[in-house]
Amino acid sequence: MRLFAASRACMKVRTWTLACSRPRLGFAGTLAVTLVSALVCSSTAQAQAAPPRTLRIVVPYGASGAPDVIARVLAQKLAPALGQSVIVDNRPGAGGIVAAELVAKAAPDGATFFLADLGHVAINPNLYPKLPYDPLRDFVPVTLVAQTPLFMATVPSIGSVHQLIELSHQKKGLHYGSSGNGSPHHLGMELFRMLTGAQLIHIPYKGVAQSVPALLAGDVDVIIVGLPSIAPHAKSGRARLLGVTTIRRTPLMPDLPTVAEQGAAGFDINVGVGLLAPAGTPREVIDRLQGEVVKLLAVPETAQYLTALGIDPVGSTPEQYGEMIRADLRKFADLVRNAAVKVD
């Protein structure tokens, strides 16, 4: 529509110029004016239609963890496909509200996108009565990029979920860390506490870059975290993986039981990570980016790299991702209410 409007405006300018100039310029002068006007209008239309030189993916976490890994893979692979520079802008803090508000208020010009997870689109709206953004009103879905099962990790001295629960009662409370109030890591542990009766004390951090070192130092006893952040430490023996948070075992670690299998029936946390754009972003911009992301995730090299990190590449239509957001909103409304989760 902008291109059409620009073309109509240029046609009006050209017609007016020719009408005013024809008596004095003659045929040659009129032709010259016509050509110059056409070139100016063409340049104006191209400038308006051209995509921004830099595309920014805003990540609501620090430079660590599955969302950051996903964003950096996208940035590296999308740049040549789109013919644009693609940068990752890490904006941790306030349970992702800082990053979400930044993108919600950004110009809908195809320059800024939000790599959100269920904490930002489904948990926060159910936690904060005066949230400065609405996931359905202020954003338009692009695609569900991936799903990332989380893992319950503890200090090496705790050998099972059952032992964790028993120890929490013996010590009248164990400490668990999260990547912040209202994060999926926080809500996941609250769901675990509600289902098992474990006595747990929450210690929020700014992100997994702080919560994982806290576990390794013994400042907290247990965390829920994505595999990329904890796998090296589990391999070295500095941490222990107790179970996967999804309702089914992950093919990546088929011998690792689910948390639900070990005394937390019904426990299921699977974090969808997707791209959102500011509301009002043109559909052609959405479709172009969605198409390139889906093609990228289908490349065997990219899919294998993400899968090896415990990240399941997906790729969906905007409509499918939008329906998932609405379903998660309903699910976590029940969880927040039943677990009586509150944030300051």
SVG drawing of the C-alpha trace seen along z (x, -y; Angstrom):
<svg xmlns="http://www.w3.org/2000/svg" viewBox="-8 -29 43 75">
<polyline fill="none" stroke="black" stroke-width="0.4" points="0.0,0.0 2.9,-2.4 4.5,-1.6 1.2,-2.2 0.6,-5.5 4.1,-6.6 3.6,-5.8 0.3,-7.8 2.0,-10.7 4.8,-10.7 2.3,-10.5 0.6,-13.6 3.9,-15.5 4.9,-14.5 1.6,-15.5 1.6,-18.9 5.2,-19.5 4.5,-18.7 1.3,-20.8 3.1,-23.8 6.2,-23.4 4.8,-22.4 4.3,-25.9 7.9,-26.9 9.9,-23.6 8.5,-22.1 8.8,-18.4 12.5,-17.9 12.1,-19.8 9.0,-17.9 10.7,-14.5 13.6,-15.5 11.3,-16.5 9.4,-13.2 12.5,-11.1 13.9,-13.0 10.6,-12.7 10.4,-9.0 13.9,-8.4 13.1,-10.4 9.8,-8.5 11.5,-5.1 14.2,-5.9 11.6,-7.0 9.5,-3.9 12.6,-1.6 13.7,-3.4 10.3,-2.9 10.1,0.8 13.7,1.7 14.0,3.8 16.0,2.3 19.7,2.9 19.9,4.5 17.4,7.0 17.5,7.2 16.5,10.3 15.8,9.3 16.5,12.1 15.0,11.7 17.9,13.6 21.6,13.2 24.2,14.6 23.7,18.2 21.0,20.8 18.9,22.3 17.1,19.1 20.4,17.4 21.8,20.4 18.8,20.4 19.0,16.7 22.6,16.9 22.0,19.8 19.3,17.7 21.4,14.6 24.3,16.5 22.2,18.4 19.5,15.8 21.9,12.9 23.0,14.3 19.4,15.6 17.8,12.2 20.7,10.1 20.7,8.2 22.8,7.9 21.2,9.8 22.2,9.1 21.3,10.6 20.3,8.1 20.3,9.6 17.9,7.8 17.6,9.9 15.7,8.8 12.3,8.5 11.2,11.9 11.5,10.8 9.2,7.8 12.0,5.4 12.6,7.1 9.0,7.7 8.0,4.1 10.9,2.9 9.7,4.9 6.0,4.2 6.8,0.5 9.2,0.8 8.3,-0.4 6.5,2.3 9.0,2.0 10.6,5.4 13.7,4.3 12.9,5.7 11.7,9.2 11.3,10.8 12.5,14.4 10.0,15.3 9.3,18.4 6.2,19.4 7.3,17.3 6.7,14.1 3.6,15.0 1.8,17.2 3.2,16.9 3.7,13.2 0.2,12.2 -1.2,14.5 1.2,13.1 1.3,9.4 -2.0,7.4 -0.5,4.4 1.8,5.9 3.0,3.2 2.3,5.4 -0.4,7.9 0.9,11.0 -2.2,11.1 -2.7,7.4 0.9,6.1 2.6,8.8 2.0,10.8 3.3,14.4 6.0,15.3 6.9,18.9 7.5,21.4 11.2,21.9 11.9,24.7 10.8,26.5 13.2,27.0 12.6,29.6 14.0,28.6 16.0,30.7 16.0,30.9 19.6,30.7 20.9,30.9 24.1,31.0 25.9,34.4 25.0,35.6 21.3,35.9 20.7,39.0 17.0,39.0 13.8,37.1 12.5,39.1 15.7,38.3 15.2,34.6 11.7,34.6 12.7,36.5 15.7,34.3 13.6,31.2 11.4,32.4 14.4,33.4 16.1,30.1 12.8,28.2 13.5,26.6 15.9,26.8 16.8,23.9 16.1,23.8 17.4,21.3 15.7,19.9 16.3,17.4 14.0,14.9 10.5,14.5 7.9,15.7 10.3,17.5 9.4,21.1 12.2,22.3 10.4,20.7 6.9,21.9 8.3,25.3 9.7,25.7 6.5,24.3 4.5,26.9 6.8,29.6 6.4,28.3 2.6,28.2 2.5,31.8 4.9,33.4 4.7,31.4 8.4,30.8 9.6,28.0 11.4,25.6 12.7,22.0 13.0,19.9 16.1,17.8 15.7,15.9 18.6,14.9 18.9,12.6 19.3,15.6 20.8,19.1 24.2,17.5 23.9,16.8 21.6,19.8 23.9,22.5 27.0,21.2 25.0,20.9 24.2,24.6 27.8,25.5 28.9,23.5 26.3,25.2 24.4,21.9 21.2,23.7 20.3,27.4 18.3,27.7 17.4,25.9 15.4,26.5 17.4,25.6 17.9,26.1 20.4,28.8 22.9,26.5 23.5,24.7 23.9,27.8 25.2,30.6 29.0,29.9 28.7,29.8 26.6,33.0 29.3,34.7 32.1,33.5 30.2,34.7 29.8,31.2 26.0,31.5 23.5,34.4 20.6,34.6 17.6,36.1 15.0,36.1 13.5,34.4 10.5,32.1 8.4,33.2 5.7,35.8 7.6,38.2 11.3,39.1 13.5,37.2 15.1,39.2 18.3,37.4 18.6,39.1 16.2,42.1 17.6,43.6 16.9,40.5 13.5,40.8 11.0,38.0 10.3,36.1 6.7,37.3 7.8,40.9 9.5,40.3 6.7,39.2 5.5,36.0 2.5,37.4 1.2,34.8 4.5,32.8 5.0,31.4 7.0,28.3 8.0,27.9 9.2,24.5 8.3,23.3 10.6,20.6 9.2,18.5 9.6,15.3 7.2,12.4 7.0,9.1 5.4,5.8 1.7,5.6 1.2,3.9 4.2,5.5 3.2,6.1 2.2,9.6 4.7,9.8 7.5,9.2 6.1,11.9 5.8,14.4 9.3,13.7 11.0,14.2 8.8,17.2 9.7,18.9 13.4,18.4 13.3,19.7 11.4,22.8 13.9,23.5 16.8,22.9 15.5,25.4 15.0,28.0 18.7,27.9 20.2,31.2 23.3,29.5 21.3,26.9 18.7,29.4 21.4,31.8 23.3,29.1 20.3,27.9 19.1,31.5 22.5,32.3 22.0,29.5 18.6,30.8 16.7,28.3 13.9,29.6 13.7,27.5 10.1,27.0 9.1,24.3 5.4,23.5 3.0,21.1 2.1,17.9 -1.4,19.2 -0.1,22.4 2.2,20.5 -0.7,18.1 -2.9,21.0 -0.1,22.4 0.2,19.1 -3.5,19.1 -3.4,22.7 -0.5,21.9 -2.2,18.8 -5.1,21.0 -2.8,23.7 -0.7,21.3 -3.7,19.4 -4.7,22.6 -1.2,23.2 -0.6,19.7 -4.0,19.8 -3.7,23.3 0.0,22.9 -0.8,19.4 2.3,18.1 2.9,14.4 5.7,12.0 6.7,8.7"/>
</svg>
